[in-house]
């Protein structure tokens, strides 16, 4: 199905325009970690808007005999009592296939995914590592494609904007489309310095992660098109929002 328009929402506080499907980016690090989770054998991930809701959901799921992994961050660090933080490398070292069901809460990324999910349209996490695959899935949806950047604490962020530009470029490589202003801005940001690692290092978020000792996560997140893994938000029979591979 042909794409008609591509738009990018660079700040998570903006009202979302109409779109037929959404790609949501939090390259540092939530959607990169989600890609690592599903690439490493994870099957089901529940995104939550807060630590408290994540803990409550994990307890509810555990009450039915399951053992979901509790992971995420607040201000880039693992919350007390969580099994893992928001590090894709830490997650891969742990091995998602050991606990293929997870509950996740982050400062920016899970909230952006939940915001896009309220549109009722298909929503996929995207990052640099699966950019080509995510763009291909969005192109199959066709119509109006929206890209939502999780940003940093309610504001736009260079790292996500650069990744949005990469996604726009990947979408255009597969056929023409009309670009809205946000998509044009994202594309200009990316093409002015088409080196993802450099862009991540320049960003405020990237510098904070490096200062906290997560430079290897940044390098991992900067790799482009190394993953073909896709995931999609849906709902369980009980009504919980859930991300599944596919």
Secondary structure, 3 states (H helix, E strand, C coil): CCEEEEEEECCCCCCCCCCCEEEEECCCCHHHHHHHHHHCCCCEEEEECCHHHHHHHHHHHHCCCCCCEEEECECCECCCCCCECCCHHHHHHHCHHHHCEEEEECCCHHHHHHHHHCCCCEEEEECCCCHHHHHHHHHHHCEEEEEEECCECCECCHHHHHHHHHHHHHHHHCCCCEECHHHHHHHHHHHHCCCHHHHHHHCHHHHHHHHCCCHHHHHHHHCCCCCCCCEEEEECCCCCEEEEEC
